[in-house]
Structures are given as structure tokens and as C-alpha cells.
Amino acid sequence: MAKTHLSLSHDPELKGRPSGFRIPIRSVRASVGAGFLYPITGSIRLMPGLPTRPAYYDIDIELSTGRIIGLS
């Protein structure tokens, strides 16, 4: 489950853990390559997944000028 560091714990053995609450799920995403779904709670920034083709394949140097090509 993707949640913020401020979220409540799921571990019932922790002292002082509140009971009788619901965790609102904002959305559910699929990690297709890994083969699982994960719920997202609260306000959290997620890291983007990696592309299938690395961007460094499109970067090159013109040897005559020393100019770097392919950087945006």
C-alpha cells in the first residue's frame, strides 16, 4: 500500500494504535510488469516508472563541435 509517512500503522501490536477507523483509498494503480495492484491513500507523490527504452540511447556528442545532442 502506498501511503504517507504520516499514515496510521497497520500493525495491531503497536501500543496506542487507534481502533475502529477506516483508511480512505484515493485510487488503485496497477504495476503491470510486477503483476500486482496497489491502493494509494492520502496525498503522496509517486515515482514514475522506468521507460522500456532508456533515454541515454538518444544522447550523443558531435565530435567535430563537442555539442551534446539529445538533451532536452
N, CA, C and O atoms as a Maestro MAE file, in Angstrom:
{
 s_m_m2io_version
 :::
 2.0.0
}

f_m_ct {
 s_m_title
 :::
 protein
 m_atom[288] {
  # First column is atom index #
  i_m_mmod_type
  r_m_x_coord
  r_m_y_coord
  r_m_z_coord
  i_m_residue_number
  s_m_chain_name
  s_m_pdb_residue_name
  s_m_pdb_atom_name
  i_m_atomic_number
  :::
  1 25 0.840 -1.168 0.000 1 A "MET " " N  " 7
  2 3 0.000 0.000 0.000 1 A "MET " " CA " 6
  3 2 0.887 1.233 0.000 1 A "MET " " C  " 6
  4 15 1.810 1.338 0.808 1 A "MET " " O  " 8
  5 25 0.614 2.153 -0.891 2 A "ALA " " N  " 7
  6 3 1.369 3.406 -0.932 2 A "ALA " " CA " 6
  7 2 0.686 4.406 -0.016 2 A "ALA " " C  " 6
  8 15 -0.467 4.772 -0.245 2 A "ALA " " O  " 8
  9 25 1.385 4.849 1.017 3 A "LYS " " N  " 7
  10 3 0.811 5.807 1.954 3 A "LYS " " CA " 6
  11 2 1.899 6.742 2.440 3 A "LYS " " C  " 6
  12 15 3.087 6.470 2.275 3 A "LYS " " O  " 8
  13 25 1.487 7.840 3.037 4 A "THR " " N  " 7
  14 3 2.473 8.804 3.508 4 A "THR " " CA " 6
  15 2 3.081 8.339 4.820 4 A "THR " " C  " 6
  16 15 2.572 7.420 5.462 4 A "THR " " O  " 8
  17 25 4.169 8.977 5.211 5 A "HIS " " N  " 7
  18 3 4.822 8.642 6.468 5 A "HIS " " CA " 6
  19 2 3.965 9.067 7.662 5 A "HIS " " C  " 6
  20 15 4.248 8.679 8.795 5 A "HIS " " O  " 8
  21 25 2.933 9.852 7.420 6 A "LEU " " N  " 7
  22 3 2.057 10.296 8.496 6 A "LEU " " CA " 6
  23 2 0.852 9.367 8.683 6 A "LEU " " C  " 6
  24 15 0.028 9.595 9.569 6 A "LEU " " O  " 8
  25 25 0.747 8.339 7.867 7 A "SER " " N  " 7
  26 3 -0.394 7.428 7.951 7 A "SER " " CA " 6
  27 2 -0.323 6.578 9.206 7 A "SER " " C  " 6
  28 15 0.748 6.394 9.784 7 A "SER " " O  " 8
  29 25 -1.472 6.063 9.626 8 A "LEU " " N  " 7
  30 3 -1.531 5.168 10.770 8 A "LEU " " CA " 6
  31 2 -0.952 3.816 10.406 8 A "LEU " " C  " 6
  32 15 -0.927 3.442 9.234 8 A "LEU " " O  " 8
  33 25 -0.497 3.096 11.384 9 A "SER " " N  " 7
  34 3 0.121 1.796 11.148 9 A "SER " " CA " 6
  35 2 -0.943 0.713 10.992 9 A "SER " " C  " 6
  36 15 -2.060 0.847 11.492 9 A "SER " " O  " 8
  37 25 -0.589 -0.334 10.311 10 A "HIS " " N  " 7
  38 3 -1.454 -1.498 10.163 10 A "HIS " " CA " 6
  39 2 -1.150 -2.553 11.229 10 A "HIS " " C  " 6
  40 15 -1.869 -3.545 11.342 10 A "HIS " " O  " 8
  41 25 -0.089 -2.343 12.010 11 A "ASP " " N  " 7
  42 3 0.374 -3.342 12.970 11 A "ASP " " CA " 6
  43 2 -0.424 -3.245 14.276 11 A "ASP " " C  " 6
  44 15 -0.263 -2.269 15.008 11 A "ASP " " O  " 8
  45 25 -1.288 -4.235 14.592 12 A "PRO " " N  " 7
  46 3 -2.108 -4.170 15.798 12 A "PRO " " CA " 6
  47 2 -1.304 -4.314 17.086 12 A "PRO " " C  " 6
  48 15 -1.830 -4.029 18.162 12 A "PRO " " O  " 8
  49 25 -0.041 -4.749 17.011 13 A "GLU " " N  " 7
  50 3 0.794 -4.922 18.205 13 A "GLU " " CA " 6
  51 2 1.391 -3.605 18.710 13 A "GLU " " C  " 6
  52 15 1.907 -3.554 19.826 13 A "GLU " " O  " 8
  53 25 1.328 -2.553 17.911 14 A "LEU " " N  " 7
  54 3 1.876 -1.268 18.335 14 A "LEU " " CA " 6
  55 2 1.022 -0.678 19.446 14 A "LEU " " C  " 6
  56 15 -0.207 -0.707 19.370 14 A "LEU " " O  " 8
  57 25 1.667 -0.143 20.481 15 A "LYS " " N  " 7
  58 3 0.948 0.478 21.593 15 A "LYS " " CA " 6
  59 2 0.337 1.798 21.143 15 A "LYS " " C  " 6
  60 15 0.934 2.545 20.368 15 A "LYS " " O  " 8
  61 25 -0.854 2.068 21.641 16 A "GLY " " N  " 7
  62 3 -1.520 3.325 21.324 16 A "GLY " " CA " 6
  63 2 -2.143 3.356 19.945 16 A "GLY " " C  " 6
  64 15 -2.581 4.410 19.484 16 A "GLY " " O  " 8
  65 25 -2.189 2.210 19.281 17 A "ARG " " N  " 7
  66 3 -2.789 2.166 17.946 17 A "ARG " " CA " 6
  67 2 -4.288 2.367 18.062 17 A "ARG " " C  " 6
  68 15 -4.946 1.627 18.794 17 A "ARG " " O  " 8
  69 25 -4.850 3.347 17.361 18 A "PRO " " N  " 7
  70 3 -6.298 3.545 17.423 18 A "PRO " " CA " 6
  71 2 -7.045 2.398 16.751 18 A "PRO " " C  " 6
  72 15 -6.491 1.703 15.899 18 A "PRO " " O  " 8
  73 25 -8.272 2.208 17.129 19 A "SER " " N  " 7
  74 3 -9.090 1.158 16.510 19 A "SER " " CA " 6
  75 2 -10.390 1.774 16.029 19 A "SER " " C  " 6
  76 15 -10.742 2.889 16.414 19 A "SER " " O  " 8
  77 25 -11.100 1.041 15.186 20 A "GLY " " N  " 7
  78 3 -12.385 1.494 14.691 20 A "GLY " " CA " 6
  79 2 -12.303 2.613 13.668 20 A "GLY " " C  " 6
  80 15 -13.233 3.413 13.566 20 A "GLY " " O  " 8
  81 25 -11.228 2.694 12.914 21 A "PHE " " N  " 7
  82 3 -11.112 3.729 11.889 21 A "PHE " " CA " 6
  83 2 -11.039 3.071 10.518 21 A "PHE " " C  " 6
  84 15 -10.753 1.880 10.396 21 A "PHE " " O  " 8
  85 25 -11.301 3.864 9.502 22 A "ARG " " N  " 7
  86 3 -11.210 3.391 8.117 22 A "ARG " " CA " 6
  87 2 -10.107 4.177 7.414 22 A "ARG " " C  " 6
  88 15 -9.927 5.372 7.651 22 A "ARG " " O  " 8
  89 25 -9.390 3.500 6.565 23 A "ILE " " N  " 7
  90 3 -8.364 4.166 5.770 23 A "ILE " " CA " 6
  91 2 -8.971 4.448 4.396 23 A "ILE " " C  " 6
  92 15 -9.281 3.519 3.650 23 A "ILE " " O  " 8
  93 25 -9.140 5.735 4.059 24 A "PRO " " N  " 7
  94 3 -9.695 6.047 2.735 24 A "PRO " " CA " 6
  95 2 -8.670 5.790 1.644 24 A "PRO " " C  " 6
  96 15 -7.519 6.213 1.745 24 A "PRO " " O  " 8
  97 25 -9.093 5.104 0.618 25 A "ILE " " N  " 7
  98 3 -8.222 4.795 -0.524 25 A "ILE " " CA " 6
  99 2 -8.576 5.755 -1.646 25 A "ILE " " C  " 6
  100 15 -9.712 5.787 -2.120 25 A "ILE " " O  " 8
  101 25 -7.592 6.534 -2.063 26 A "ARG " " N  " 7
  102 3 -7.788 7.563 -3.085 26 A "ARG " " CA " 6
  103 2 -7.898 6.959 -4.479 26 A "ARG " " C  " 6
  104 15 -8.742 7.375 -5.273 26 A "ARG " " O  " 8
  105 25 -7.060 5.992 -4.775 27 A "SER " " N  " 7
  106 3 -7.097 5.325 -6.075 27 A "SER " " CA " 6
  107 2 -6.346 4.004 -5.992 27 A "SER " " C  " 6
  108 15 -5.660 3.720 -5.009 27 A "SER " " O  " 8
  109 25 -6.489 3.213 -7.033 28 A "VAL " " N  " 7
  110 3 -5.776 1.933 -7.128 28 A "VAL " " CA " 6
  111 2 -5.015 1.942 -8.441 28 A "VAL " " C  " 6
  112 15 -5.575 2.260 -9.490 28 A "VAL " " O  " 8
  113 25 -3.750 1.594 -8.381 29 A "ARG " " N  " 7
  114 3 -2.905 1.558 -9.580 29 A "ARG " " CA " 6
  115 2 -2.431 0.135 -9.838 29 A "ARG " " C  " 6
  116 15 -2.404 -0.707 -8.941 29 A "ARG " " O  " 8
  117 25 -2.061 -0.107 -11.087 30 A "ALA " " N  " 7
  118 3 -1.567 -1.421 -11.471 30 A "ALA " " CA " 6
  119 2 -0.087 -1.339 -11.794 30 A "ALA " " C  " 6
  120 15 0.345 -0.460 -12.539 30 A "ALA " " O  " 8
  121 25 0.681 -2.245 -11.239 31 A "SER " " N  " 7
  122 3 2.069 -2.412 -11.612 31 A "SER " " CA " 6
  123 2 2.100 -3.637 -12.517 31 A "SER " " C  " 6
  124 15 2.333 -4.759 -12.069 31 A "SER " " O  " 8
  125 25 1.861 -3.391 -13.791 32 A "VAL " " N  " 7
  126 3 1.637 -4.472 -14.744 32 A "VAL " " CA " 6
  127 2 2.846 -5.385 -14.873 32 A "VAL " " C  " 6
  128 15 2.695 -6.606 -14.897 32 A "VAL " " O  " 8
  129 25 4.034 -4.817 -14.955 33 A "GLY " " N  " 7
  130 3 5.237 -5.631 -15.097 33 A "GLY " " CA " 6
  131 2 5.467 -6.540 -13.907 33 A "GLY " " C  " 6
  132 15 5.876 -7.690 -14.070 33 A "GLY " " O  " 8
  133 25 5.203 -6.027 -12.696 34 A "ALA " " N  " 7
  134 3 5.394 -6.818 -11.475 34 A "ALA " " CA " 6
  135 2 4.189 -7.708 -11.198 34 A "ALA " " C  " 6
  136 15 4.297 -8.687 -10.459 34 A "ALA " " O  " 8
  137 25 3.049 -7.375 -11.784 35 A "GLY " " N  " 7
  138 3 1.866 -8.221 -11.657 35 A "GLY " " CA " 6
  139 2 1.065 -8.012 -10.381 35 A "GLY " " C  " 6
  140 15 0.555 -8.981 -9.819 35 A "GLY " " O  " 8
  141 25 0.936 -6.765 -9.900 36 A "PHE " " N  " 7
  142 3 0.102 -6.540 -8.729 36 A "PHE " " CA " 6
  143 2 -0.578 -5.175 -8.779 36 A "PHE " " C  " 6
  144 15 -0.157 -4.281 -9.513 36 A "PHE " " O  " 8
  145 25 -1.635 -5.034 -7.984 37 A "LEU " " N  " 7
  146 3 -2.346 -3.777 -7.800 37 A "LEU " " CA " 6
  147 2 -1.943 -3.191 -6.462 37 A "LEU " " C  " 6
  148 15 -1.635 -3.932 -5.529 37 A "LEU " " O  " 8
  149 25 -1.940 -1.854 -6.353 38 A "TYR " " N  " 7
  150 3 -1.652 -1.252 -5.059 38 A "TYR " " CA " 6
  151 2 -2.564 -0.046 -4.841 38 A "TYR " " C  " 6
  152 15 -2.722 0.796 -5.726 38 A "TYR " " O  " 8
  153 25 -3.166 0.025 -3.637 39 A "PRO " " N  " 7
  154 3 -4.016 1.174 -3.314 39 A "PRO " " CA " 6
  155 2 -3.157 2.372 -2.896 39 A "PRO " " C  " 6
  156 15 -2.070 2.203 -2.345 39 A "PRO " " O  " 8
  157 25 -3.653 3.575 -3.162 40 A "ILE " " N  " 7
  158 3 -2.962 4.798 -2.787 40 A "ILE " " CA " 6
  159 2 -3.844 5.550 -1.798 40 A "ILE " " C  " 6
  160 15 -5.020 5.798 -2.062 40 A "ILE " " O  " 8
  161 25 -3.265 5.906 -0.663 41 A "THR " " N  " 7
  162 3 -4.015 6.608 0.374 41 A "THR " " CA " 6
  163 2 -3.458 8.012 0.552 41 A "THR " " C  " 6
  164 15 -2.252 8.222 0.422 41 A "THR " " O  " 8
  165 25 -4.307 8.955 0.843 42 A "GLY " " N  " 7
  166 3 -3.877 10.309 1.170 42 A "GLY " " CA " 6
  167 2 -3.133 11.004 0.040 42 A "GLY " " C  " 6
  168 15 -3.200 10.591 -1.118 42 A "GLY " " O  " 8
  169 25 -2.424 12.064 0.401 43 A "SER " " N  " 7
  170 3 -1.642 12.861 -0.540 43 A "SER " " CA " 6
  171 2 -0.215 12.354 -0.545 43 A "SER " " C  " 6
  172 15 0.497 12.507 0.448 43 A "SER " " O  " 8
  173 25 0.208 11.768 -1.619 44 A "ILE " " N  " 7
  174 3 1.553 11.216 -1.704 44 A "ILE " " CA " 6
  175 2 2.058 11.390 -3.127 44 A "ILE " " C  " 6
  176 15 1.296 11.241 -4.083 44 A "ILE " " O  " 8
  177 25 3.325 11.702 -3.270 45 A "ARG " " N  " 7
  178 3 3.941 11.782 -4.595 45 A "ARG " " CA " 6
  179 2 4.533 10.427 -4.920 45 A "ARG " " C  " 6
  180 15 5.217 9.820 -4.095 45 A "ARG " " O  " 8
  181 25 4.269 9.964 -6.112 46 A "LEU " " N  " 7
  182 3 4.769 8.657 -6.537 46 A "LEU " " CA " 6
  183 2 5.872 8.841 -7.564 46 A "LEU " " C  " 6
  184 15 5.840 9.768 -8.373 46 A "LEU " " O  " 8
  185 25 6.833 7.958 -7.523 47 A "MET " " N  " 7
  186 3 7.909 7.992 -8.505 47 A "MET " " CA " 6
  187 2 7.403 7.399 -9.814 47 A "MET " " C  " 6
  188 15 6.689 6.397 -9.801 47 A "MET " " O  " 8
  189 25 7.763 8.002 -10.936 48 A "PRO " " N  " 7
  190 3 7.333 7.437 -12.214 48 A "PRO " " CA " 6
  191 2 8.065 6.126 -12.495 48 A "PRO " " C  " 6
  192 15 9.169 5.896 -12.004 48 A "PRO " " O  " 8
  193 25 7.442 5.298 -13.274 49 A "GLY " " N  " 7
  194 3 8.082 4.043 -13.670 49 A "GLY " " CA " 6
  195 2 9.160 4.289 -14.708 49 A "GLY " " C  " 6
  196 15 9.235 5.373 -15.287 49 A "GLY " " O  " 8
  197 25 9.973 3.315 -14.941 50 A "LEU " " N  " 7
  198 3 11.040 3.447 -15.926 50 A "LEU " " CA " 6
  199 2 10.504 3.144 -17.322 50 A "LEU " " C  " 6
  200 15 9.635 2.286 -17.479 50 A "LEU " " O  " 8
  201 25 11.015 3.842 -18.338 51 A "PRO " " N  " 7
  202 3 10.579 3.554 -19.699 51 A "PRO " " CA " 6
  203 2 11.149 2.223 -20.179 51 A "PRO " " C  " 6
  204 15 12.089 1.690 -19.588 51 A "PRO " " O  " 8
  205 25 10.577 1.698 -21.247 52 A "THR " " N  " 7
  206 3 11.073 0.429 -21.783 52 A "THR " " CA " 6
  207 2 12.414 0.607 -22.497 52 A "THR " " C  " 6
  208 15 13.197 -0.337 -22.603 52 A "THR " " O  " 8
  209 25 12.675 1.826 -22.986 53 A "ARG " " N  " 7
  210 3 13.944 2.117 -23.671 53 A "ARG " " CA " 6
  211 2 14.630 3.267 -22.943 53 A "ARG " " C  " 6
  212 15 14.070 4.362 -22.897 53 A "ARG " " O  " 8
  213 25 15.813 3.067 -22.374 54 A "PRO " " N  " 7
  214 3 16.498 4.135 -21.642 54 A "PRO " " CA " 6
  215 2 16.788 5.348 -22.525 54 A "PRO " " C  " 6
  216 15 17.116 5.201 -23.703 54 A "PRO " " O  " 8
  217 25 16.667 6.545 -21.951 55 A "ALA " " N  " 7
  218 3 16.853 7.790 -22.692 55 A "ALA " " CA " 6
  219 2 18.296 7.999 -23.142 55 A "ALA " " C  " 6
  220 15 18.538 8.741 -24.094 55 A "ALA " " O  " 8
  221 25 19.253 7.366 -22.482 56 A "TYR " " N  " 7
  222 3 20.653 7.596 -22.865 56 A "TYR " " CA " 6
  223 2 20.968 7.071 -24.261 56 A "TYR " " C  " 6
  224 15 21.989 7.446 -24.838 56 A "TYR " " O  " 8
  225 25 20.119 6.217 -24.814 57 A "TYR " " N  " 7
  226 3 20.324 5.758 -26.189 57 A "TYR " " CA " 6
  227 2 20.216 6.913 -27.183 57 A "TYR " " C  " 6
  228 15 20.786 6.850 -28.272 57 A "TYR " " O  " 8
  229 25 19.483 7.973 -26.808 58 A "ASP " " N  " 7
  230 3 19.251 9.097 -27.709 58 A "ASP " " CA " 6
  231 2 20.226 10.253 -27.486 58 A "ASP " " C  " 6
  232 15 20.074 11.301 -28.115 58 A "ASP " " O  " 8
  233 25 21.213 10.096 -26.616 59 A "ILE " " N  " 7
  234 3 22.177 11.156 -26.328 59 A "ILE " " CA " 6
  235 2 23.495 10.834 -27.030 59 A "ILE " " C  " 6
  236 15 23.969 9.698 -27.003 59 A "ILE " " O  " 8
  237 25 24.071 11.850 -27.656 60 A "ASP " " N  " 7
  238 3 25.315 11.646 -28.384 60 A "ASP " " CA " 6
  239 2 26.124 12.938 -28.358 60 A "ASP " " C  " 6
  240 15 25.618 13.983 -27.949 60 A "ASP " " O  " 8
  241 25 27.370 12.867 -28.790 61 A "ILE " " N  " 7
  242 3 28.249 14.031 -28.878 61 A "ILE " " CA " 6
  243 2 28.740 14.164 -30.307 61 A "ILE " " C  " 6
  244 15 29.238 13.205 -30.898 61 A "ILE " " O  " 8
  245 25 28.596 15.364 -30.859 62 A "GLU " " N  " 7
  246 3 29.189 15.650 -32.170 62 A "GLU " " CA " 6
  247 2 30.676 15.860 -31.935 62 A "GLU " " C  " 6
  248 15 31.071 16.821 -31.276 62 A "GLU " " O  " 8
  249 25 31.497 14.974 -32.467 63 A "LEU " " N  " 7
  250 3 32.937 15.048 -32.202 63 A "LEU " " CA " 6
  251 2 33.575 16.292 -32.803 63 A "LEU " " C  " 6
  252 15 34.536 16.827 -32.251 63 A "LEU " " O  " 8
  253 25 33.046 16.751 -33.929 64 A "SER " " N  " 7
  254 3 33.657 17.927 -34.585 64 A "SER " " CA " 6
  255 2 33.426 19.232 -33.800 64 A "SER " " C  " 6
  256 15 34.273 20.125 -33.816 64 A "SER " " O  " 8
  257 25 32.278 19.337 -33.114 65 A "THR " " N  " 7
  258 3 31.955 20.571 -32.386 65 A "THR " " CA " 6
  259 2 31.925 20.391 -30.877 65 A "THR " " C  " 6
  260 15 31.970 21.375 -30.139 65 A "THR " " O  " 8
  261 25 31.851 19.170 -30.411 66 A "GLY " " N  " 7
  262 3 31.719 18.917 -28.985 66 A "GLY " " CA " 6
  263 2 30.329 19.157 -28.439 66 A "GLY " " C  " 6
  264 15 30.108 19.146 -27.229 66 A "GLY " " O  " 8
  265 25 29.378 19.378 -29.368 67 A "ARG " " N  " 7
  266 3 27.987 19.655 -28.987 67 A "ARG " " CA " 6
  267 2 27.286 18.363 -28.568 67 A "ARG " " C  " 6
  268 15 27.415 17.330 -29.224 67 A "ARG " " O  " 8
  269 25 26.543 18.441 -27.466 68 A "ILE " " N  " 7
  270 3 25.782 17.274 -26.984 68 A "ILE " " CA " 6
  271 2 24.402 17.304 -27.634 68 A "ILE " " C  " 6
  272 15 23.709 18.321 -27.604 68 A "ILE " " O  " 8
  273 25 24.018 16.182 -28.218 69 A "ILE " " N  " 7
  274 3 22.737 16.047 -28.904 69 A "ILE " " CA " 6
  275 2 21.823 15.134 -28.091 69 A "ILE " " C  " 6
  276 15 22.274 14.145 -27.514 69 A "ILE " " O  " 8
  277 25 20.534 15.475 -28.051 70 A "GLY " " N  " 7
  278 3 19.558 14.590 -27.429 70 A "GLY " " CA " 6
  279 2 19.139 14.965 -26.020 70 A "GLY " " C  " 6
  280 15 18.293 14.295 -25.427 70 A "GLY " " O  " 8
  281 25 19.724 16.039 -25.469 71 A "LEU " " N  " 7
  282 3 19.280 16.515 -24.153 71 A "LEU " " CA " 6
  283 2 18.203 17.568 -24.364 71 A "LEU " " C  " 6
  284 15 18.331 18.438 -25.225 71 A "LEU " " O  " 8
  285 25 17.161 17.483 -23.583 72 A "SER " " N  " 7
  286 3 16.067 18.474 -23.726 72 A "SER " " CA " 6
  287 2 16.230 19.589 -22.747 72 A "SER " " C  " 6
  288 15 15.413 20.509 -22.718 72 A "SER " " O  " 8
  :::
 }
 m_bond[287] {
  # First column is bond index #
  i_m_from
  i_m_to
  i_m_order
  :::
  1 1 2 1
  2 2 3 1
  3 3 4 2
  4 3 5 1
  5 5 6 1
  6 6 7 1
  7 7 8 2
  8 7 9 1
  9 9 10 1
  10 10 11 1
  11 11 12 2
  12 11 13 1
  13 13 14 1
  14 14 15 1
  15 15 16 2
  16 15 17 1
  17 17 18 1
  18 18 19 1
  19 19 20 2
  20 19 21 1
  21 21 22 1
  22 22 23 1
  23 23 24 2
  24 23 25 1
  25 25 26 1
  26 26 27 1
  27 27 28 2
  28 27 29 1
  29 29 30 1
  30 30 31 1
  31 31 32 2
  32 31 33 1
  33 33 34 1
  34 34 35 1
  35 35 36 2
  36 35 37 1
  37 37 38 1
  38 38 39 1
  39 39 40 2
  40 39 41 1
  41 41 42 1
  42 42 43 1
  43 43 44 2
  44 43 45 1
  45 45 46 1
  46 46 47 1
  47 47 48 2
  48 47 49 1
  49 49 50 1
  50 50 51 1
  51 51 52 2
  52 51 53 1
  53 53 54 1
  54 54 55 1
  55 55 56 2
  56 55 57 1
  57 57 58 1
  58 58 59 1
  59 59 60 2
  60 59 61 1
  61 61 62 1
  62 62 63 1
  63 63 64 2
  64 63 65 1
  65 65 66 1
  66 66 67 1
  67 67 68 2
  68 67 69 1
  69 69 70 1
  70 70 71 1
  71 71 72 2
  72 71 73 1
  73 73 74 1
  74 74 75 1
  75 75 76 2
  76 75 77 1
  77 77 78 1
  78 78 79 1
  79 79 80 2
  80 79 81 1
  81 81 82 1
  82 82 83 1
  83 83 84 2
  84 83 85 1
  85 85 86 1
  86 86 87 1
  87 87 88 2
  88 87 89 1
  89 89 90 1
  90 90 91 1
  91 91 92 2
  92 91 93 1
  93 93 94 1
  94 94 95 1
  95 95 96 2
  96 95 97 1
  97 97 98 1
  98 98 99 1
  99 99 100 2
  100 99 101 1
  101 101 102 1
  102 102 103 1
  103 103 104 2
  104 103 105 1
  105 105 106 1
  106 106 107 1
  107 107 108 2
  108 107 109 1
  109 109 110 1
  110 110 111 1
  111 111 112 2
  112 111 113 1
  113 113 114 1
  114 114 115 1
  115 115 116 2
  116 115 117 1
  117 117 118 1
  118 118 119 1
  119 119 120 2
  120 119 121 1
  121 121 122 1
  122 122 123 1
  123 123 124 2
  124 123 125 1
  125 125 126 1
  126 126 127 1
  127 127 128 2
  128 127 129 1
  129 129 130 1
  130 130 131 1
  131 131 132 2
  132 131 133 1
  133 133 134 1
  134 134 135 1
  135 135 136 2
  136 135 137 1
  137 137 138 1
  138 138 139 1
  139 139 140 2
  140 139 141 1
  141 141 142 1
  142 142 143 1
  143 143 144 2
  144 143 145 1
  145 145 146 1
  146 146 147 1
  147 147 148 2
  148 147 149 1
  149 149 150 1
  150 150 151 1
  151 151 152 2
  152 151 153 1
  153 153 154 1
  154 154 155 1
  155 155 156 2
  156 155 157 1
  157 157 158 1
  158 158 159 1
  159 159 160 2
  160 159 161 1
  161 161 162 1
  162 162 163 1
  163 163 164 2
  164 163 165 1
  165 165 166 1
  166 166 167 1
  167 167 168 2
  168 167 169 1
  169 169 170 1
  170 170 171 1
  171 171 172 2
  172 171 173 1
  173 173 174 1
  174 174 175 1
  175 175 176 2
  176 175 177 1
  177 177 178 1
  178 178 179 1
  179 179 180 2
  180 179 181 1
  181 181 182 1
  182 182 183 1
  183 183 184 2
  184 183 185 1
  185 185 186 1
  186 186 187 1
  187 187 188 2
  188 187 189 1
  189 189 190 1
  190 190 191 1
  191 191 192 2
  192 191 193 1
  193 193 194 1
  194 194 195 1
  195 195 196 2
  196 195 197 1
  197 197 198 1
  198 198 199 1
  199 199 200 2
  200 199 201 1
  201 201 202 1
  202 202 203 1
  203 203 204 2
  204 203 205 1
  205 205 206 1
  206 206 207 1
  207 207 208 2
  208 207 209 1
  209 209 210 1
  210 210 211 1
  211 211 212 2
  212 211 213 1
  213 213 214 1
  214 214 215 1
  215 215 216 2
  216 215 217 1
  217 217 218 1
  218 218 219 1
  219 219 220 2
  220 219 221 1
  221 221 222 1
  222 222 223 1
  223 223 224 2
  224 223 225 1
  225 225 226 1
  226 226 227 1
  227 227 228 2
  228 227 229 1
  229 229 230 1
  230 230 231 1
  231 231 232 2
  232 231 233 1
  233 233 234 1
  234 234 235 1
  235 235 236 2
  236 235 237 1
  237 237 238 1
  238 238 239 1
  239 239 240 2
  240 239 241 1
  241 241 242 1
  242 242 243 1
  243 243 244 2
  244 243 245 1
  245 245 246 1
  246 246 247 1
  247 247 248 2
  248 247 249 1
  249 249 250 1
  250 250 251 1
  251 251 252 2
  252 251 253 1
  253 253 254 1
  254 254 255 1
  255 255 256 2
  256 255 257 1
  257 257 258 1
  258 258 259 1
  259 259 260 2
  260 259 261 1
  261 261 262 1
  262 262 263 1
  263 263 264 2
  264 263 265 1
  265 265 266 1
  266 266 267 1
  267 267 268 2
  268 267 269 1
  269 269 270 1
  270 270 271 1
  271 271 272 2
  272 271 273 1
  273 273 274 1
  274 274 275 1
  275 275 276 2
  276 275 277 1
  277 277 278 1
  278 278 279 1
  279 279 280 2
  280 279 281 1
  281 281 282 1
  282 282 283 1
  283 283 284 2
  284 283 285 1
  285 285 286 1
  286 286 287 1
  287 287 288 2
  :::
 }
}
